[in-house]
Amino acid sequence: MVQKKENLLVLGMYSLIIAFILEMFGESYVFLDIIILFFLGIAIISNARYVVLATVDKKK
């Protein structure tokens, strides 16, 4: 069974892939840049939560 922390890591990786694809194929519009930054923010937050949960789990 997949744990919650692995789901956070997968969410971060999918967000990075979506942001990369939008950056490659998208034009330079402000709205598209905001969406790309939103996906990058999701990736940063979910990967940071994964690191925190992984280190807390190691300390137990």
CORFENTA-V392129 format. One record per pair of residues at least 12 apart in sequence whose ideal C-beta (glycine too) atoms are under 10 Angstrom apart, sorted by the first residue. I is the first residue (numbers start at 1). J is the second residue. If there is no record, write none. Layout:
BEGIN
[[I:J] [I:J]]
END
This chain:
BEGIN
[[3:53] [3:57] [4:49] [4:50] [4:53] [5:46] [5:49] [5:50] [5:51] [5:52] [5:53] [5:54] [5:56] [5:57] [6:50] [6:53] [6:54] [7:46] [7:50] [8:45] [8:46] [8:47] [8:48] [8:49] [8:50] [8:51] [8:52] [8:53] [8:54] [9:46] [9:47] [9:49] [9:50] [9:51] [9:53] [9:54] [10:46] [10:50] [11:42] [11:43] [11:45] [11:46] [11:47] [11:49] [11:50] [12:39] [12:40] [12:42] [12:43] [12:44] [12:45] [12:46] [12:47] [12:48] [12:49] [12:50] [13:43] [13:46] [13:47] [14:39] [14:42] [14:43] [14:46] [15:38] [15:39] [15:40] [15:41] [15:42] [15:43] [15:44] [15:45] [15:46] [15:47] [16:39] [16:40] [16:42] [16:43] [16:44] [16:46] [16:47] [17:39] [17:43] [18:35] [18:36] [18:38] [18:39] [18:40] [18:42] [18:43] [19:35] [19:36] [19:37] [19:38] [19:39] [19:40] [19:41] [19:42] [19:43] [20:36] [20:39] [20:40] [21:36] [21:39] [22:35] [22:36] [22:39] [23:36] [23:39] [23:40]]
END
